[in-house]
């Protein structure tokens, strides 16, 4: 399966609430493969959520293992219907998003979370995550609820940063 086109802010589909997965059908397997291929096509990315490729289903893929801020982690996580059951502490860090390619932002998140979800064989699993992996999980789960990091920026003036290669007049030509 080829990598899919990433929906870019302000595409209205990024603000939708995604629907729960009820079984691992051929369609769900295909969406997961597309998510993996799309993530692979964007080196440096640590996660992606199904709505970012236009599939409004509660599926996320997270893999922080290749990132310099990784710390403790679970490697590749493919999670269906993930829910944050517990959150503890706080951390503030810089986040980017494939759907908002021209900016990063400083965002406040829980330091530790417990996530319940179904895995790719539809068995229920529970993951305790901390640090950068916990940030990635919170970021991707937000996508399933139509929430972007822009919605969590405390101050657009102080906490939002153009990426280094940002060229406002050239970055997004109108089609
Ligand atoms: Zn994102």
Boltz pocket constraint, residues with backbone or C-beta under 6 A from the ligand:
constraints:
  - pocket:
      binder: B
      contacts: [[A, 47], [A, 96], [A, 97], [A, 98], [A, 99], [A, 139], [A, 143]]
      max_distance: 6.0
